[in-house]
Amino acid sequence: MNFLVRISFTVVLLFVCYHSSGQVLDPNLSALPTDNITALPLENNFFFDGKLDEPEWQTAQKISNFTQRELDLGEPITEKTEVAILIDDEYMYIGVWCYDREPEKIIAKEMRRDFSFNLEDNFIVILDTYLDKRNGFQFVINPNGARADLQTFNNGGSSNQFWNGVWDVRTQITHEGWFAEIKIPFYTLKYRPGQEEQVWGINFERNIRRNRQQARWKGWQRNYDISDVSQAGLLNGLKELRDKRFVEVKPYALGGGENTDGGAEGVGNVGGEINALLGPTYRLNLTFNTDFAQVEADRQQINLSRFPLFFPELREFFLEGDDFFDFGFGGNRIIPFYSRRIGLSESRETVPIIAGARILGKEEKTTLGAMSIQTAAAGGDPSTNFSTFSVRQDVGDQSVIGAMTTNKITDGRWHSTTGVNGRYSTANFIGKSNLDVGGAFIQSYNTDEGYESDAMAYRAFVSLPNDFLQIFASTQRSPSAFNPEVGLMRRRNFQESFGQVFFQPRPKNNFQWIRQFYFSPGALTYVQFDDTRELQSLSYKVRVLGFETRSGEGFYFDAERVAEGLREDFEIFPDVVIAQGEYWWNRYNFFFETFEARAFSLSTTGSFGEFFGGNSFSTSSTVLWRATKNFNINANYEKNIINLPQGSFDTDLFGSRIEYAFHPQAFGSLLGQWNSAQQEMNMNFRLQLIPKIGTDFFLIYNQIVDTRSGEFDSQRRTLLAKLVWRFVL
């Protein structure tokens, strides 16, 4: 079946499936008239203290029409909630009144930066500063004054949860509830300049965890998340915002020592970043002698497959603007641009970055991103330049087309990966349903082999991501000649077809203790070798039963048929080799969790059944204890028991993280991990102090311990102190 026939068939099938679902739209959930909120200009001195006692707060326009999304759809929020906005030349101030008749039951157990806000009472603000109904800046606070933020893209389709904007909050808890003042500098945001009055998209959400109540100002229908800025209201009153131009300098100084088998030595370094705001639209970032010492260690993984593992990017420089450098390929089989190829070796060792430059921005409907990074010679590899450029054009209300290229130059050798992509999106498919259709084509090239016509990969997908019915289908191909050297290929030489249908009904009469059921008649993944069309992998999974209770507990049970086609012998574990051939087996998967917002919670996932001619049992459990707003601890244990004709073995992986917050701007964490497959233990201690917003002090301790001898043999110990300070020219 050729590509066009496959896509046409997929679209027809999805359309038929959706219409046959029998979903009836509630006429009460039709779109409401767009709500507006107007910012009031400040004329007097403002005391940023969270008390909301300035007279301007009393005269500003307040909105209070919050509607439940959970648990009682369409009902007014049970606890009075109000929001107002003030502005001056430099800042936007958002006042939040979260009244609560039972303030002693407020759940707020964290104070650290980037807290786990899904577990807390919280309030969320999202700003669509371009009013493009696609992208937004999201700010989250809890009653303790903890802050979290992220950037959302593609109307909630993707996000950068590691973005850290410069902003602040003050809160207080009283006998009437909890209250907050949020202070956001305009230079933290990007927006269109030169307009007498700006109009932005804006939305608000309040979560009351003890009764799992979620209420929203706009877009409270269940098909939409808060990140769906196409459903946001409007913010008016932003008059004569300055075309800001400034230069932010963020130097760092680092010092400490390292102890290895080769002895002890001192460590010292200086470098930094220069960030220039080229008007409100574009930002220029320069980095020199780049350092990531404060980044938490990777979470260890045990790999029992024949495919490489994926480790997420944790370095802030590469995370900011992450969406600008997205080929639009989606999924995890092929990642055409994988920023961990820059500044990290295959063994995840640091490669020094000499310098880099990046520019990001959006003008009208055109988004541009460009980056160039020069790494030093390290580990026998020469100095290398990495560069990438992307352009995207908004089309219609929510759709987009784009192109991107990534280049790698080493000793005169040039490699490039270039692609085009497009996505049609609407939140109004058959009433108020979401529909996404898209795809991408990508070509790799290098000067060693020259141009090869068969070095092109593609992916196409159709998605209906809605509350009652979710349907997703995709097809993709990666020929053996395709090789994105600045990417991650988890499979090579393959063609894949994938389809999945999920039904998620919410009972109204019977089973009233159930919030939502989850059933799937099938999720099929079929992968062939591209050159021979032989079986590479197959999985057909049925969700027999899944549900979430109104109190927050969750459970599911899946039955799965699996096949693997091995072209060559596969060493799954030292001295345990699975011979080439075709293997089929049955497996069963389960999951259970208690409500995470409780002081003590537990989650367990497991899998058991046949495995490569033998059998296996795997389980992973996580325990979370949220003792106080200062102290939290979680522990995870993963166990694999493998019995094969070629041999049997067990693996164990243990990890624990302890967090202590002295203050919303002073907190520390200790991460410990042990992996029986590698017989290695590592520890990472991280203390962060924020003397003022934008300036950070870190104290970092890392230790790697070899446990193969049965004793604790320290391989490396590192103690570092790092100061990053910020000032504006």
N, C-alpha and C positions, 0 to 999 in steps of 0.2 A: 504494500500500500504506500503510494507516494505521499509526499509531505502535504500537498494541497488537499488530496482526498482525505487524509487523516484528520486534518483540521476541520474540514467541512463536516465530516461525520461527527466529530466531537461537538461542534457547535449545535448541530441538529439534535444530537442526543441530549445535551444539557437542556436545551429549550423544551424538549418533550418531557424530560424528567421533572423540570421545574413546574410546568403546567399541570402535570399529573399529581403533584404533591397534595393538591386540595387545600393549599393555604388560602385563607380568606383574610383580607386586610380589614382591620377594624376601622370603620369610618371615623371614629373618634381620634385616630392616630394620624390623620391627614395633616399636612403642613400648616402650622399656625402662621399668622402674619409675622414678619420679621420684627423682633423686639429690638429696641435701641437703648443704649445708655450713653449719657453725655458727661464728659469730664468737665469739672469745674476748675477754672484757673485759680491758683493761689495768689493772694495779694499780700499776705502777712507772713511772719516767721512761722515755721512749722516745726513742732517738736516730735521727732520720730521716736516714739516710746511704746506704741501698741495700745495706748489708752483711749484713742478715738474721742478725745474730749475737746478738740479744737472746734470753734464755731462753724468752720467751713464744712465739717462732716455733717453738721445738722442741716445745712442749707443745700448740700449737694444732692443730686438725684440718686435715690436709692431704688434698687430693684430687689424684689422679694418673691417673685413668682417662680419658685423652684418646684419642679414636678418629679415625682419618683420614677426612676427607671427600674429599680429594685427596692423592695420585693413586690410592691403593689403598684403595678404599672398604671400611670396616668393619675394617681392620687397626689394631692399636695404633700409636700414634706411635712413630717410631724413636728419638727423642731424649727421654730422661726429662724430664717436665714436672710441676711441683708448684705448688699454690696454697694459701695459708692467709689467714685474715682476722682482724684484731684491731680492737677499737673502744675508744674512750673517750668522754667526754661530748661532744667536739667533732668528732671525726674518725673515719673509717673508713680503716684501713691494710690494703692488699692486698699480700702478699708473693708474689713470683713467682720460681720456680727454673726457668730454661730451660737445662738441662744440654745440652752439645754436645761430642761426641767430637772434633770438628774445629773448634775455635773460630776458627782462622785463616780459615775459609771463611764466617764470619758476614757477611751483607750488610747493612751499615748505612752509608749514604752521606749522611745528612741529620741536622741538629740543630735546624732551625728549627721554630717553632711552626706547627701545622697542616701538617706534612710530608706528602709523598705516600706514605702508608703502604702502598699496594698494591705498591710497588716495594722494600720493605724487609722484612727479618726483623722481626717485630713480635709483640706480644701485645695482645689485645683483651679488655676487660671490658665487659659490658652489664648495666645494672641496670633492672629493671622494678619501680620503687618503689611503684606502686599495685597490683601484682600483677593488672593488668587484661588481661594477655596481648595488649596492643596497642601500648604506647608504652615507650620506653626511653631511658636516658642511656648513651651509648657512649664509652668512653675507650680510647685507643690509644697505645702506647709502642713505642719501638725501643731497641736496645741502647745507643745514644748518649745516651739521656735525652730524645729529642725527644718532643713531645706533640701529639696531635690529639684532637679530640672532636666529637661531633655528637649531635643528638637524632633519634630515629627514631620514626615514627608509623605507625599502621594496620598493625601487624605487619610492618614493613619496606616498606610500600607507598610511603612518602615519608620524607624526612629533611630536617633543617636542618644542613647541613655547616658553616655559618658560626657556629654557636653556640660561644661560648667560656666554659666554666665556670671557676670558681676552684678549682684543684686543682694538685697538684705530683707529681713523680716524681724518684727518685734511682736510678741504675743503676751497675753495674760489670761489666766483662768480665774474666774470669779464664781460666786454663787449663782450667777445668771447664765453661765456657759463659758465659752472661750472666744477671744477677740484678737484681731491681728491687724497690723499695718505692714503692707508690702511696699518696698521701695525699689523701683526698677529704673536705672539710668537709661536714657534714650540711646546712649552709645552702645549699650548691650545688644540692641535690636538692629535689624536692617529694615529699611522702609524706603518708599519712593520719595525723593526730594522734590522741591520746587513747587509744591502745591500749597495754596493758601490755607486749605483745611484738609487734613488727612481723615480718611474713614478706614478703620481697621475692623477686621472680624474679631470677635471676642466671645468667650463662653466661660461658664463657671460650673463647678461640680462640688458637691459636699458629700462625704461618706461618713456615716455613723456606724461604726463597726459592730457594736454590741447587738444591734438588730439587723445588721447587714443591709441597711438602708442606703441607697444611692440616689441622689436627686440632682437634677441638672436644670440650668436656666433654659437652654435651648437644646434641641436634638436629643430629647429624652427617650425616643423610641428605641427599642432593643436592638434594632439592626445597626445602630450607630454607637461608636465609642466617642469619648471626649475628644480624641484626636481627629475625628471627622469634622474638620473645620468648615466643610461645605454646609453644615447645619448650624453654624454659629450665628449669633446676633451681631449687631453693629455697634461700634464705639465711635461716637462723634465728639466734637469739641476740641480736636487736636489741631489747633490753629497755629500757623506760622512756626512749625517746627524747624529749627535751624538746620541748615546743611552742614552738619558737624564734620570737622576735619581735625583730627588730633593724632598724636603719636604716643603710643603706650610702650614703655620700655620695661622689660621683665628680666633683669639679670639674675643669675644664680651663682652661688658659691657652694662648693661641696668639699668636705674633708672627712677623713676617717682612716681606717686601716683594714687590711685583709690578711688572714692567716691561712696558708695552705701547706701541703706537704713540702713545698719548696721553701717554706719559711714565711716570715712576716714582712710586710711592706706597707708603707703609707700610701694613701690614696688622696688625691686632691685634683680639683678641676674647677674651671670657671667657664661660663658661657651665658647664653640667654636667648631671648626673643625680642624682636621689635615688631609691634603691630601698629600699622597705620590705617586709620579710618579714612578712606578716600571718598568722603561724602557718606551719607547714610547707606549707600547701596553696596559699595565694594570695600573689602578689607584686604590689605596686604600683610602677610605674615612672613617674617624673616627669622631664621633660627641659626645659631652658631654654636658649634661644639655641643650638640644636643645631648641631653642626659635624661634618662628615665629611671633613675635610682629609686624614686618613690613609688613606682608601680608595683602593685602586689604580685606575688609569684603566681605563675600559671597553676590552675587546679590540675592535679595529676589525673590521668586516665589510663585504664587498662584496655589494650586493643586485642580483641580476639577475632578480628576480621583481617582480610588481606588488603585492606585499603587504608591509606594514611589518615591520621586523626586531624581534626580541625580544632585549633586553639583560637579563641576570640582575641581581637585586638584590644589591648588595655591601655595603650599609650595615648595620652591626651592629644598630642599634636596631630596624630593621624586620625583620631576619632572626630575632631572638629572638622566639619565639612565632609564627613564620611559619605553622605548621600550624593555629593557632587561628583564623586568618582565611582559611581555604580553603573556598570554596563547594562543594567536592567535585565540581567540573566536570571536572577532569582534562584531559589533552591540551593543545595549544597554539593551537588555533583561536580559542577564547574564553577569556580570563583575566578573570573578573568583577571581581576585586580585584587590581590591579597597583600595588604600593606605590611604584613609581617615579613615579607620578602625583603623589606628595606630595614637595615639596621639590626637584623637578626639572622644568624646562620641556620642551617638545616637542623643543627643540634640545639637551637634556641639560645645560643651564646650571643652576647652583644657584639655587634660590628660598629665601630665608631662612625658617627655622622659628622662630617666636616662642617657642612652648611646646607641650608635649604631655603627655598622661597615658595610661597603659595599665594594665590589671589583667588578670592571667592566673591561672588556677587550676583545680583539680578537686576536687570534693567527692563522695565515694562514686562514683557512676557518671555524674555530670554535670560536663561541662567548660564553663567560661565564659571568654570573652575580650571585652574592651571597650577601645576606643582612641579618643582625640580629639586631633587635631593642628591647630594654627592657624598658617598661613603668612602671611608679610608680603606686601604689594603689591610686585610686581616685573614689569618688562618690559611695563608697560601693563595687567597683570592685577591685579584688586583682591585685597585680603586675603581668604583663603578658609579655611573650616573643613572638615576631613575627619573623619568619625567612622565607626566600625564596631562592630558587636556580633554575637557568635556564641554559640550554645549547642549542645552535642552531648550525646547520651544514649547510653551503652553499652547494647547489647541482646545478650543471650546471651553466649557465650564471646568472640566476636571482632567482632561486628557493631555498627553504629552508625547513628543517625539524627540529623539536625541541621538548624539554620536559621541564617541569617545575613543581616544588612542592612548596607549601606554607604551613607553619605550625604555630600553635598557641598553646602555653603551658601555662596553668593557674592552679595553685594549684594541680599539678600532672595530670591534664586532658589534653589530647593531641588531637588536631584536625589537619587534613591535607586535602589538596586539591591537587591532582596530575593529570597531563594531558600530552598528546602528541598532536602535531599539525604538519601540513605540508601545503605547498603552492607551486603550480607550477605557475610561472609567465613568460611571454614573451612579448616583445615589437614588435615581428615580426610575429604575427599571421595573416595569409592571407595578406602578404605584410608588412605594417607598422602599424598594429593595436595591441592594448593591450589586453591581456587575462590573467585572474587570476582564478585559481581553487584551492580550499583548504578546510580544515576542521580541527576539533579538537575533542578529546574525553577527558572528565574530570571526575574523581572519587573523591568523598568526603568520609571522614572516621573520626570517633572519638571514643575514648575509652569507651564512655557511651553505644553506640549502637553496637560497633564492626563493622565488615565488612558487608556491605549490597550490594548484587549484583545489586540491582536496584537503587543505589545511583550514577548512572553515567549519565552525560549529554553529548550531542554531538551537533555539528553544522557543516554543509557543505554548500559551496557556489560556484557559478560560476559567474564571472563578465566580461563583455566586456565594459570597461570604455573609450569610444572613443568620438571624437568630434561630428560626425554626428549621430551615433547610440550608445546608451547606453542600455545594457541589464544586469540585475542583478536578480539572483534567489538564494534562500537559504532555508534550512530546519534545524530545531533544535528541541531538546527535552530536557526537564528538569523534571524528575519524582519527586514525592513528597518527596522521601527520600534524594534527592540531596540538600545539604545545605552548600555552601562555606562560612564559618563564617568570613573569611577575604576578602569577596567579597560583591557585591551588587546584590541582586535578585529583579528585578523590577516586575517579575512574577514568580510564582511557579506552579508546577504541570501542565505543559502545553506542547503541541506540536504545532509548528508553521511552516507554509509554506508561503513563500513570493516570489513574482515575479513582475518585473517591466520592462517596455520597454519605452524608451524615443527616439523620433526623434528630431534632432536639425539642420534643414537645414539652410543654409546661402544663402539668395537670391542674384542673380547676376544681374538680369535685372530689374524686377518689385520690388517694395518695397525697393529701394536702401537705404532708410533711416533706414532700419532694419539691425542690425548686425547679429542677429540670432533669429530664431523661436524655440519655445519649445512646442512639442506636446507629449502627452502620451495616447495611447489607453487604458492603464490600469496599475494600480499598486494594486495588490491584497495581502492583509494580512489576513490569516485565522488561528485562534488560537483555539485549542480544549483543554479541560481538559484532562490531560494524563490518568487519571484513568478511566474515563467514556466515553471519546470521545464526550462529550457534548460541545456545542458551548461556548467558553469563550469570543472571540472577532472576529469581521470581519470588514474589510474596503476594499472597492473597489473604487479607485479614478481615475478619468479621467481628464487629463489636456486638457480642451477645447481649450484654447488659452494661449500662453505665448510668450513673445518676449523681446529682448533687443535692443534698438536703437543704432545707431552708435555714438550718442552724450552721451550715458551712462544711459538713462532712462530704467526702467524695469517694466514689468507688467505680471501677470498671473491670470487665473481664473480656478478653479477646481470644479468639481461636484463629490460628494462622497456619497456612500451608506454605512451605519454604522450599526453594530449590537453588542450588549453586552449581555452576559448571566451571570446573578447574581445568585450565589448559596446561598447567604445570604443577608440580608438587608444591605444597604450601606448608611451611613450618609455623604452626600455630603457637608453639611453645618450644623452648629448648629441648631438642631430641624427640619431639613429637611432630611427625610429618604426615600430613594427609596427602595421599596420592592423587594425581590428576584423575578426572572423571566427573561424572554427573551424580549429584546427591540430592535426594528428596526426603523431607521429613515434616512432621507436624509439631507445632509448639502452641503453648498457652501462656497468655500474659495477664497479669493482674496489677491493680493499683488501689491503694487505700490511703486516705489522709483525713486527719481531724482538722477542725477550723483553726487556721494559722494565727488568727488574732488573739487566741487565748494565751495565757501566760505560758502554758505548756502545750506543745503540739507535736504530732508524729505523722510522718508519711512513709509509706513502704511501696516499692514496686518490685515485681518479680517476673521471672520467665522460667518455664520448665517444659521438658519434652525431649524429643529426638534431636540429634545434632551430629552431622557428618558420620552417619553409621553407628553412632553411640548415643549417649544422652547427656544432658547437662541441666543444671539448676543454677540460676543467677538471681540475686536479690540485692537491693540497695535500700537502706533505711536512713532517714534523717530525723533527728530529734532537735527541737528548738525550745529553749527556755528563755523567755523574756522576763527576767526577774524584776527589774526596775527600769525606769527611764534611763538609768546610767549603765546598767549591766545586762548584757545578752550573751548567750552562748548557744552554738549549734554544733552537732556532731553527726558525721555521716560514716556509714560502714557499708562497703560493697563486698560481696562474696560470690565467687564463681566456683562451681564444682563440675569438672569436666571428666567424663568417662568415655574414652574412645578405644577402638580395637588396637590402635597404635600406642596407647598409653593413657594414663590418667594423671590429672594434676588439679590443684586448687590454687586460687589467687585471692588475695585479700588487699583491700584498699581502705585505709582509715584516714579521715580528715576531721579536724575540729577548728572552729574559729571562735575566739573570745573577743568581745568588744566592750570597751568601757568609755563612756562619754562623760567628761567632767563638765562640759558646757557645749552648746551648739557650735562653738568655735574652738573646741579642744577635745580631741578624742583619739583613742588608740585601738589597735587590733592585734591579735596574735593568731597566726594561721600555722597549724601543724599538720603534716601529712606523712603517711607511710605506705609504701607500695611494695608488696611482697614479690611481685614479678621482677622489679628492679632491685629489690633489697636495699631500698634507699629511704631515708627519712629526711625531710626538710622542714625548716621552721622559718617563718617570716614575721618579724615584729615591726609595726609601723605606728608611729606617733605623729599626729598632725596638729599643729597649732595655727590658728588664723588670727594674727594680731589685728588685722583690718581686712575687710573684704578685698580680695585680689592679691594679698600677700600671704605666703605660707612658709612655715618652718616644719621640716620633717626630720625625724630620727628613725633610722632604719637599721635593723639587725637581721642578717640572713645566716643560716647555718645548714650545711648539707652533711648528713651522717651516713656512712656505709655500714649496713647491718649484716653483710654476707658472712662474716666470721662468727656471728652470734654475739659479737660485742659491738659497742657503739664507737665506731672509728670516725672521728670528725675529719671530713675531707676539705671543707672550706668554711671559714667564718669571716663575715664582713660586718663592720660597724661603720655607719655613715651618718653624717649630719648634713642637711641641705637647707639652705635658705633661698627662697625665691621672693623677691620684693617687686612691687609694682609702683611705678610713678608715671605721670602723664606730663608730656611736654606741651 
